[in-house]
Amino acid sequence: MPHHIVRNVYAYLLLLPAFVFLVGFTHYPAIATLLDSFMSTPRAGRAATFVGMQNYQDMLADPTFWKSVVNNFWFALATIPVSIALSIGMALWVNDKIAGRSFLRMAYFLPTVLPMIAVANIWIFFYTPGYGLINQILQALGFPSQNWLGDPNLVLGSVIVVAIWKEAGFFMIFYLAALQSLSPSYKEAAQIEGASAWYFFRRIQWPLLMPTTIFVLVNALINAFRMVDHIIVMTKGGPDNASSLILFYLYEVGFKFWDQGYASVLTVVLLVILAVVGLLQFFILDRRTHY
């Protein structure tokens, strides 16, 4: 057998385990979910039947679905820019030679390594009406206590704060690594020219950080649409679906109401959203960035 054929077969055999896992846990479930979205939910003694676009029509007429979409939009709009801005600020700060730099890096990164369930329970204590930490501070300052997780006007903002607190330190690590990879000659040249710190960041560091920003932005978008742990533990989508997000509603439909057909439709919608995010990154942001 020719050597190049043996080499190709050997290469494909090395790739085979990863290919099997990719197909088994990614491509096949996606295709199966798409097919299930056109089927009714199977019941005991009744197999699933083809219903066409009925599940999609039900979704378009579902007020809870649209409420979850709007909540997710505001959730993403609030968490993404604030998390990125905070992560950049923290990375710039701990990148300088300051006292206690190692401690600050550890403190900023600590929320990232905590399990999401633990984080949610910590913040439940902070938000507890009456004797929670935040309400105790408010009362000490003369302000009334707030029911942060029980007020429809406050609950989504309260969850947004938790998500920002959890993600900013994670994104900081990427910006810190990018800052440390920049040549020190840029800063030395800027100092010789008399450029201010803000001008140096805006004109030199920020453009050089764009590849990292695109990576962080895509991850932040994906995280915003797959948030479910905090919602389950802290609010369960309430009150009155004020904190329900798309993935949480999908979880409820699929595992609480056991409506497999409708849950498949919601999964398809979520996959489409994530696919659009990936395409926007490739066709718009990535092509306008210099590496």
Backbone hydrogen bonds in HBPLUS format (Angstrom, degrees):
<---DONOR---> <-ACCEPTOR-->    atom                        ^
c    i                          cat <-CA-CA->   ^        H-A-AA   ^      H-
h    n   atom  resd res      DA  || num        DHA   H-A  angle D-A-AA Bond
n    s   type  num  typ     dist DA aas  dist angle  dist       angle   num
A0006-VAL N   A0002-PRO O   3.20 MM   4  6.55 162.6  2.23 152.1 156.7     1
A0007-ARG N   A0003-HIS O   2.91 MM   4  6.16 156.1  1.97 151.1 158.1     2
A0008-ASN N   A0004-HIS O   3.01 MM   4  6.17 154.1  2.08 138.5 144.9     3
A0009-VAL N   A0005-ILE O   2.91 MM   4  6.14 165.1  1.93 155.2 159.1     4
A0010-TYR N   A0006-VAL O   2.91 MM   4  6.05 158.9  1.96 146.5 152.7     5
A0011-ALA N   A0007-ARG O   2.95 MM   4  6.17 152.1  2.03 143.3 150.9     6
A0012-TYR N   A0008-ASN O   2.95 MM   4  6.23 161.8  1.98 152.7 156.9     7
A0013-LEU N   A0009-VAL O   2.93 MM   4  6.14 149.9  2.02 147.6 156.2     8
A0014-LEU N   A0010-TYR O   3.07 MM   4  6.32 147.3  2.18 142.7 150.9     9
A0015-LEU N   A0011-ALA O   3.08 MM   4  6.40 143.5  2.22 141.8 152.0    10
A0016-LEU N   A0012-TYR O   2.92 MM   4  5.96 122.1  2.26 137.2 152.0    11
A0019-PHE N   A0015-LEU O   2.93 MM   4  6.09 155.6  1.99 155.6 163.6    12
A0020-VAL N   A0016-LEU O   2.85 MM   4  6.04 157.1  1.90 157.3 162.5    13
A0021-PHE N   A0017-PRO O   3.10 MM   4  6.37 164.4  2.13 151.5 154.8    14
A0022-LEU N   A0018-ALA O   2.88 MM   4  6.05 154.5  1.95 145.4 153.3    15
A0023-VAL N   A0019-PHE O   2.91 MM   4  6.08 165.0  1.93 152.0 155.3    16
A0024-GLY N   A0020-VAL O   2.82 MM   4  5.85 163.2  1.85 148.8 154.7    17
A0025-PHE N   A0021-PHE O   2.89 MM   4  5.72 154.5  1.95 143.9 149.0    18
A0026-THR N   A0022-LEU O   2.97 MM   4  5.37 126.8  2.26 132.9 141.5    19
A0027-HIS N   A0022-LEU O   3.22 MM   5  6.67 155.2  2.29 144.0 150.8    20
A0028-TYR N   A0023-VAL O   2.82 MM   5  5.62 165.6  1.84 153.1 156.9    21
A0030-ALA N   A0026-THR O   3.17 MM   4  6.21 152.2  2.25 141.6 149.6    22
A0031-ILE N   A0027-HIS O   3.00 MM   4  6.25 163.8  2.02 156.4 160.2    23
A0032-ALA N   A0028-TYR O   2.86 MM   4  6.00 167.4  1.87 160.1 164.1    24
A0033-THR N   A0029-PRO O   2.85 MM   4  5.90 151.6  1.93 141.8 149.5    25
A0034-LEU N   A0030-ALA O   3.03 MM   4  6.26 156.0  2.09 143.8 150.0    26
A0035-LEU N   A0031-ILE O   3.03 MM   4  6.35 157.0  2.08 149.8 155.6    27
A0036-ASP N   A0032-ALA O   2.88 MM   4  6.09 155.3  1.94 145.6 153.1    28
A0037-SER N   A0033-THR O   3.00 MM   4  6.19 134.0  2.21 143.0 154.2    29
A0038-PHE N   A0035-LEU O   3.17 MM   3  5.71 160.1  2.21 112.2 118.2    30
A0039-MET N   A0036-ASP O   2.98 MM   3  5.01 163.5  2.01 110.0 113.0    31
A0051-VAL N   A0038-PHE O   2.84 MM  13  5.68 164.3  1.87 145.6 150.9    32
A0040-SER N   A0049-THR O   2.75 MM   9  5.35 151.4  1.83 150.7 160.6    33
A0043-ARG N   A0046-ARG O   2.91 MM   3  5.01 149.9  2.00 149.6 156.5    34
A0046-ARG N   A0043-ARG O   2.98 MM   3  5.01 166.9  2.00 122.5 122.3    35
A0054-GLN N   A0051-VAL O   3.29 MM   3  5.75 163.1  2.32 126.0 130.4    36
A0057-GLN N   A0053-MET O   2.93 MM   4  6.21 152.6  2.01 154.3 162.7    37
A0058-ASP N   A0054-GLN O   2.89 MM   4  6.17 153.8  1.96 149.8 157.2    38
A0059-MET N   A0055-ASN O   2.99 MM   4  6.24 148.1  2.10 139.8 148.5    39
A0060-LEU N   A0056-TYR O   3.06 MM   4  6.35 158.6  2.11 147.8 152.1    40
A0061-ALA N   A0057-GLN O   3.15 MM   4  6.37 136.7  2.35 140.1 151.0    41
A0061-ALA N   A0058-ASP O   3.24 MM   3  5.16 130.8  2.49  92.7 105.6    42
A0062-ASP N   A0059-MET O   3.07 MM   3  5.04 163.5  2.10 107.1 111.4    43
A0066-TRP N   A0062-ASP O   3.36 MM   4  6.74 162.8  2.39 151.6 154.9    44
A0067-LYS N   A0063-PRO O   2.90 MM   4  6.08 148.9  2.00 143.3 152.6    45
A0068-SER N   A0064-THR O   2.93 MM   4  6.15 152.4  2.01 144.4 151.3    46
A0069-VAL N   A0065-PHE O   2.92 MM   4  6.25 149.7  2.01 147.9 157.0    47
A0070-VAL N   A0066-TRP O   2.96 MM   4  6.17 164.8  1.98 149.3 152.4    48
A0071-ASN N   A0067-LYS O   2.94 MM   4  6.12 163.7  1.97 147.5 152.6    49
A0072-ASN N   A0068-SER O   2.86 MM   4  6.00 155.9  1.92 143.5 150.5    50
A0073-PHE N   A0069-VAL O   2.90 MM   4  6.15 148.2  2.00 145.5 154.5    51
A0074-TRP N   A0070-VAL O   3.05 MM   4  6.39 164.8  2.07 157.6 159.3    52
A0075-PHE N   A0071-ASN O   2.82 MM   4  5.97 152.2  1.89 146.6 155.8    53
A0076-ALA N   A0072-ASN O   2.88 MM   4  6.04 164.1  1.90 149.0 151.9    54
A0077-LEU N   A0073-PHE O   2.91 MM   4  6.07 161.8  1.94 148.8 154.7    55
A0078-ALA N   A0074-TRP O   2.99 MM   4  6.04 142.3  2.13 141.6 149.7    56
A0079-THR N   A0075-PHE O   2.94 MM   4  6.02 168.1  1.95 153.1 156.9    57
A0080-ILE N   A0076-ALA O   3.10 MM   4  5.70 165.1  2.12 143.6 148.4    58
A0083-SER N   A0079-THR O   2.88 MM   4  5.72 157.4  1.93 145.4 152.6    59
A0084-ILE N   A0080-ILE O   3.03 MM   4  6.16 164.4  2.06 154.6 158.9    60
A0085-ALA N   A0081-PRO O   2.92 MM   4  6.00 162.2  1.95 146.2 151.6    61
A0086-LEU N   A0082-VAL O   2.91 MM   4  6.02 166.1  1.93 151.0 155.1    62
A0087-SER N   A0083-SER O   2.91 MM   4  6.00 156.9  1.96 143.9 151.0    63
A0088-ILE N   A0084-ILE O   2.98 MM   4  6.16 156.7  2.03 149.2 154.8    64
A0089-GLY N   A0085-ALA O   3.02 MM   4  6.23 166.2  2.04 149.8 153.7    65
A0090-MET N   A0086-LEU O   2.87 MM   4  6.07 164.1  1.89 154.5 158.5    66
A0091-ALA N   A0087-SER O   2.93 MM   4  6.00 156.8  1.98 142.3 149.3    67
A0092-LEU N   A0088-ILE O   2.90 MM   4  6.11 162.0  1.93 155.3 159.6    68
A0093-TRP N   A0089-GLY O   3.06 MM   4  6.22 151.6  2.14 142.5 150.4    69
A0094-VAL N   A0090-MET O   2.95 MM   4  6.18 175.5  1.95 160.1 159.7    70
A0095-ASN N   A0091-ALA O   2.96 MM   4  5.84 122.1  2.30 137.4 150.9    71
A0096-ASP N   A0093-TRP O   3.28 MM   3  5.74 150.0  2.38 108.1 115.4    72
A0104-LEU N   A0100-GLY O   3.01 MM   4  6.25 159.4  2.05 155.2 160.9    73
A0105-ARG N   A0101-ARG O   2.99 MM   4  6.24 162.1  2.02 153.2 157.6    74
A0106-MET N   A0102-SER O   3.07 MM   4  6.28 159.5  2.11 145.9 151.3    75
A0107-ALA N   A0103-PHE O   2.86 MM   4  6.07 157.2  1.91 149.1 156.0    76
A0108-TYR N   A0104-LEU O   2.87 MM   4  6.06 160.2  1.91 155.2 159.5    77
A0109-PHE N   A0105-ARG O   3.06 MM   4  6.15 149.7  2.16 142.6 150.8    78
A0110-LEU N   A0106-MET O   2.90 MM   4  5.86 129.3  2.17 143.5 155.7    79
A0112-THR N   A0109-PHE O   3.00 MM   3  5.51 136.4  2.20 114.4 126.3    80
A0113-VAL N   A0110-LEU O   3.14 MM   3  5.56 129.4  2.41 110.7 122.0    81
A0118-ALA N   A0115-PRO O   3.05 MM   3  5.24 116.4  2.47 100.4 115.5    82
A0119-VAL N   A0115-PRO O   2.96 MM   4  6.31 160.0  2.00 156.1 162.1    83
A0120-ALA N   A0116-MET O   2.91 MM   4  6.15 160.2  1.95 150.0 155.1    84
A0121-ASN N   A0117-ILE O   3.05 MM   4  6.30 157.0  2.11 146.5 152.2    85
A0122-ILE N   A0118-ALA O   2.94 MM   4  6.20 151.4  2.03 149.3 157.4    86
A0123-TRP N   A0119-VAL O   3.04 MM   4  6.33 160.8  2.08 153.0 157.2    87
A0124-ILE N   A0120-ALA O   2.92 MM   4  6.15 136.2  2.11 141.0 153.7    88
A0125-PHE N   A0121-ASN O   3.27 MM   4  6.53 152.7  2.34 141.1 146.1    89
A0126-PHE N   A0122-ILE O   3.19 MM   4  6.60 151.5  2.27 138.9 147.0    90
A0127-TYR N   A0123-TRP O   2.91 MM   4  6.05 152.2  1.98 144.7 151.3    91
A0128-THR N   A0124-ILE O   2.99 MM   4  5.94 114.6  2.43 139.9 154.3    92
A0128-THR N   A0125-PHE O   3.39 MM   3  5.23 154.7  2.46  97.7 104.9    93
A0134-ILE N   A0126-PHE O   3.21 MM   8  5.54 155.2  2.28 131.4 138.9    94
A0132-GLY N   A0128-THR O   2.94 MM   4  4.31 132.7  2.16 138.9 135.8    95
A0131-TYR N   A0129-PRO O   3.03 MM   2  5.94 132.9  2.26 105.4  92.4    96
A0136-GLN N   A0132-GLY O   2.86 MM   4  6.06 149.7  1.95 155.8 165.4    97
A0137-ILE N   A0133-LEU O   3.10 MM   4  6.36 152.9  2.17 146.1 152.5    98
A0138-LEU N   A0134-ILE O   2.98 MM   4  6.28 158.0  2.03 147.5 153.9    99
A0139-GLN N   A0135-ASN O   2.87 MM   4  6.01 162.3  1.91 147.2 151.7   100
A0140-ALA N   A0136-GLN O   2.96 MM   4  6.10 147.8  2.06 139.7 148.5   101
A0141-LEU N   A0137-ILE O   3.10 MM   4  6.35 135.2  2.30 140.1 151.4   102
A0141-LEU N   A0138-LEU O   3.11 MM   3  5.15 130.6  2.37  95.4 108.7   103
A0143-PHE N   A0138-LEU O   2.80 MM   5  5.01 157.4  1.85 151.1 143.3   104
A0142-GLY N   A0139-GLN O   3.11 MM   3  4.94 158.3  2.16  98.5 104.9   105
A0150-GLY N   A0147-ASN O   3.20 MM   3  5.23 147.3  2.32 101.2 110.9   106
A0151-ASP N   A0147-ASN O   3.05 MM   4  5.83 124.2  2.38 156.0 159.8   107
A0154-LEU N   A0151-ASP O   2.96 MM   3  5.30 152.0  2.04 112.9 121.6   108
A0155-VAL N   A0151-ASP O   2.94 MM   4  5.82 147.4  2.04 168.2 177.6   109
A0158-SER N   A0154-LEU O   2.97 MM   4  6.16 148.3  2.07 150.8 160.6   110
A0159-VAL N   A0155-VAL O   3.04 MM   4  6.34 154.5  2.11 150.6 156.4   111
A0160-ILE N   A0156-LEU O   2.93 MM   4  6.16 151.9  2.01 147.1 155.6   112
A0161-VAL N   A0157-GLY O   3.07 MM   4  6.32 151.1  2.16 143.9 150.0   113
A0162-VAL N   A0158-SER O   3.34 MM   4  6.67 155.3  2.41 141.7 147.2   114
A0163-ALA N   A0159-VAL O   3.03 MM   4  6.36 159.2  2.07 151.7 157.1   115
A0164-ILE N   A0160-ILE O   2.97 MM   4  6.23 160.1  2.01 153.6 158.5   116
A0165-TRP N   A0161-VAL O   2.97 MM   4  6.15 164.7  2.00 151.0 155.5   117
A0166-LYS N   A0162-VAL O   2.96 MM   4  6.16 144.8  2.09 144.4 154.1   118
A0167-GLU N   A0163-ALA O   2.97 MM   4  6.10 150.6  2.06 148.3 155.5   119
A0168-ALA N   A0164-ILE O   3.01 MM   4  5.75 164.8  2.04 155.1 156.7   120
A0170-PHE N   A0167-GLU O   3.04 MM   3  5.18 121.1  2.40 100.6 115.8   121
A0171-PHE N   A0167-GLU O   3.05 MM   4  6.36 163.0  2.08 163.9 167.4   122
A0172-MET N   A0168-ALA O   2.97 MM   4  6.11 140.6  2.13 141.2 152.8   123
A0175-TYR N   A0171-PHE O   3.28 MM   4  6.67 162.2  2.32 152.6 157.2   124
A0176-LEU N   A0172-MET O   2.78 MM   4  5.94 156.9  1.83 155.6 162.9   125
A0177-ALA N   A0173-ILE O   2.99 MM   4  6.16 157.9  2.04 144.5 149.9   126
A0178-ALA N   A0174-PHE O   2.98 MM   4  6.21 153.3  2.05 143.3 150.9   127
A0179-LEU N   A0175-TYR O   2.85 MM   4  6.06 158.6  1.90 150.5 155.8   128
A0180-GLN N   A0176-LEU O   3.03 MM   4  6.20 155.3  2.09 147.1 153.4   129
A0181-SER N   A0178-ALA O   3.16 MM   3  5.15 139.8  2.33  95.3 106.9   130
A0182-LEU N   A0179-LEU O   3.22 MM   3  5.41 153.9  2.29 102.3 109.9   131
A0186-TYR N   A0183-SER O   3.26 MM   3  6.07 158.9  2.30 121.2 124.5   132
A0188-GLU N   A0184-PRO O   3.11 MM   4  6.41 161.8  2.15 152.9 158.5   133
A0189-ALA N   A0185-SER O   2.89 MM   4  5.96 159.5  1.93 146.0 150.9   134
A0190-ALA N   A0186-TYR O   3.01 MM   4  6.24 154.7  2.08 145.0 152.1   135
A0191-GLN N   A0187-LYS O   2.91 MM   4  6.13 154.8  1.98 148.7 155.2   136
A0192-ILE N   A0188-GLU O   3.01 MM   4  6.23 153.2  2.08 145.0 152.3   137
A0193-GLU N   A0189-ALA O   3.07 MM   4  6.29 150.5  2.16 143.5 151.1   138
A0195-ALA N   A0190-ALA O   2.91 MM   5  5.24 161.6  1.95 158.1 154.1   139
A0194-GLY N   A0191-GLN O   3.12 MM   3  4.97 150.0  2.22  95.4 104.6   140
A0200-PHE N   A0196-SER O   2.90 MM   4  6.10 157.3  1.95 150.0 156.6   141
A0201-PHE N   A0197-ALA O   2.99 MM   4  6.19 153.8  2.06 143.1 149.9   142
A0202-ARG N   A0198-TRP O   2.87 MM   4  6.04 169.4  1.88 153.2 156.4   143
A0203-ARG N   A0199-TYR O   2.93 MM   4  5.85 163.3  1.95 149.3 153.5   144
A0204-ILE N   A0200-PHE O   3.01 MM   4  5.42 145.2  2.13 131.1 139.7   145
A0205-GLN N   A0200-PHE O   3.08 MM   5  6.50 162.5  2.11 148.4 153.6   146
A0206-TRP N   A0201-PHE O   2.73 MM   5  5.63 167.0  1.74 161.9 162.1   147
A0208-LEU N   A0204-ILE O   3.30 MM   4  6.40 157.2  2.35 145.6 152.1   148
A0209-LEU N   A0205-GLN O   2.89 MM   4  6.08 126.6  2.18 146.4 162.2   149
A0209-LEU N   A0206-TRP O   3.09 MM   3  5.00 136.3  2.29  96.1 108.8   150
A0210-MET N   A0207-PRO O   3.31 MM   3  5.35 164.8  2.33 103.4 107.6   151
A0212-THR N   A0209-LEU O   3.07 MM   3  5.39 116.4  2.49 107.1 121.9   152
A0213-THR N   A0209-LEU O   2.88 MM   4  6.14 153.1  1.95 151.8 160.7   153
A0214-ILE N   A0210-MET O   2.89 MM   4  6.13 155.9  1.95 158.6 162.7   154
A0215-PHE N   A0211-PRO O   3.18 MM   4  6.43 161.8  2.22 143.9 148.4   155
A0216-VAL N   A0212-THR O   2.88 MM   4  6.11 164.2  1.90 153.9 158.4   156
A0217-LEU N   A0213-THR O   2.74 MM   4  5.83 156.4  1.79 147.3 154.7   157
A0218-VAL N   A0214-ILE O   3.02 MM   4  6.19 165.8  2.04 152.9 155.1   158
A0219-ASN N   A0215-PHE O   3.15 MM   4  6.36 163.2  2.18 146.3 151.2   159
A0220-ALA N   A0216-VAL O   2.78 MM   4  5.97 154.6  1.85 150.0 157.9   160
A0221-LEU N   A0217-LEU O   2.89 MM   4  6.13 155.2  1.96 149.5 155.8   161
A0222-ILE N   A0218-VAL O   2.98 MM   4  6.24 162.5  2.02 150.3 154.8   162
A0223-ASN N   A0219-ASN O   2.86 MM   4  6.04 162.6  1.89 149.4 154.6   163
A0224-ALA N   A0220-ALA O   2.93 MM   4  6.07 146.8  2.04 141.5 150.4   164
A0225-PHE N   A0221-LEU O   3.30 MM   4  6.59 137.8  2.49 141.4 150.8   165
A0225-PHE N   A0222-ILE O   3.15 MM   3  5.38 134.3  2.36 101.1 112.8   166
A0226-ARG N   A0223-ASN O   3.27 MM   3  5.13 155.0  2.34  96.7 104.1   167
A0232-ILE N   A0228-VAL O   2.99 MM   4  6.19 163.5  2.02 159.1 162.6   168
A0233-VAL N   A0229-ASP O   3.15 MM   4  6.40 165.7  2.18 154.7 157.8   169
A0234-MET N   A0230-HIS O   2.81 MM   4  5.69 163.4  1.83 149.7 155.5   170
A0235-THR N   A0231-ILE O   3.04 MM   4  5.31 148.4  2.14 129.6 139.4   171
A0236-LYS N   A0231-ILE O   2.59 MM   5  5.40 154.2  1.65 167.6 160.2   172
A0238-GLY N   A0235-THR O   3.05 MM   3  5.38 160.4  2.09 116.8 117.6   173
A0243-SER N   A0237-GLY O   3.28 MM   6  4.68 157.9  2.33 120.0 119.8   174
A0242-ALA N   A0239-PRO O   3.06 MM   3  5.56 151.6  2.14 112.1 120.5   175
A0244-SER N   A0241-ASN O   3.41 MM   3  4.95 168.8  2.42  96.0  99.1   176
A0249-TYR N   A0245-LEU O   2.90 MM   4  6.14 161.4  1.93 160.6 166.2   177
A0250-LEU N   A0246-ILE O   2.89 MM   4  6.14 152.4  1.96 147.5 155.9   178
A0251-TYR N   A0247-LEU O   2.91 MM   4  6.12 153.3  1.98 141.4 148.5   179
A0252-GLU N   A0248-PHE O   2.90 MM   4  6.24 156.5  1.96 149.8 155.8   180
A0253-VAL N   A0249-TYR O   2.92 MM   4  6.14 167.8  1.93 153.0 155.8   181
A0254-GLY N   A0250-LEU O   2.89 MM   4  5.98 163.8  1.92 151.9 156.8   182
A0255-PHE N   A0251-TYR O   2.87 MM   4  5.73 164.3  1.89 150.4 154.7   183
A0256-LYS N   A0252-GLU O   2.86 MM   4  4.78 142.7  2.00 124.1 133.8   184
A0257-PHE N   A0252-GLU O   2.88 MM   5  6.29 152.7  1.96 160.7 166.8   185
A0259-ASP N   A0253-VAL O   2.90 MM   6  5.67 173.9  1.90 157.8 157.5   186
A0263-ALA N   A0259-ASP O   2.95 MM   4  6.07 158.8  1.99 153.7 160.7   187
A0264-SER N   A0260-GLN O   2.97 MM   4  6.09 144.9  2.09 142.1 150.8   188
A0265-VAL N   A0261-GLY O   3.23 MM   4  6.59 146.7  2.35 139.8 148.0   189
A0266-LEU N   A0262-TYR O   3.09 MM   4  6.48 159.6  2.14 151.0 155.4   190
A0267-THR N   A0263-ALA O   2.94 MM   4  6.18 148.7  2.04 142.7 151.8   191
A0268-VAL N   A0264-SER O   2.92 MM   4  6.19 153.8  1.99 147.4 153.8   192
A0269-VAL N   A0265-VAL O   3.02 MM   4  6.35 158.2  2.07 151.2 156.8   193
A0270-LEU N   A0266-LEU O   2.99 MM   4  6.24 157.7  2.04 145.4 151.3   194
A0271-LEU N   A0267-THR O   2.88 MM   4  6.13 156.5  1.93 150.4 157.0   195
A0272-VAL N   A0268-VAL O   2.90 MM   4  6.13 153.5  1.97 149.0 156.3   196
A0273-ILE N   A0269-VAL O   3.00 MM   4  6.29 157.4  2.05 149.1 154.8   197
A0274-LEU N   A0270-LEU O   3.06 MM   4  6.33 162.7  2.09 149.9 153.9   198
A0275-ALA N   A0271-LEU O   2.85 MM   4  6.02 149.7  1.94 144.9 154.0   199
A0276-VAL N   A0272-VAL O   2.90 MM   4  6.11 158.0  1.94 151.5 156.7   200
A0277-VAL N   A0273-ILE O   3.05 MM   4  6.34 152.6  2.13 144.6 152.2   201
A0278-GLY N   A0274-LEU O   3.04 MM   4  6.33 156.8  2.09 144.5 150.0   202
A0279-LEU N   A0275-ALA O   2.93 MM   4  6.20 157.6  1.98 151.9 158.0   203
A0280-LEU N   A0276-VAL O   2.91 MM   4  6.07 159.3  1.95 150.7 156.1   204
A0281-GLN N   A0277-VAL O   3.06 MM   4  6.28 153.6  2.13 144.7 151.9   205
A0282-PHE N   A0278-GLY O   3.08 MM   4  6.36 153.7  2.15 144.1 150.9   206
A0283-PHE N   A0279-LEU O   2.87 MM   4  5.96 176.2  1.87 160.6 161.7   207
A0284-ILE N   A0280-LEU O   2.99 MM   4  5.42 149.3  2.08 136.1 143.0   208
A0285-LEU N   A0280-LEU O   3.28 MM   5  6.73 156.0  2.34 150.6 156.6   209
A0286-ASP N   A0281-GLN O   2.71 MM   5  5.63 159.4  1.75 159.4 165.7   210
A0288-ARG N   A0285-LEU O   3.14 MM   3  5.38 144.6  2.27 104.5 114.8   211
A0289-THR N   A0286-ASP O   3.34 MM   3  5.36 163.2  2.37 105.1 107.6   212
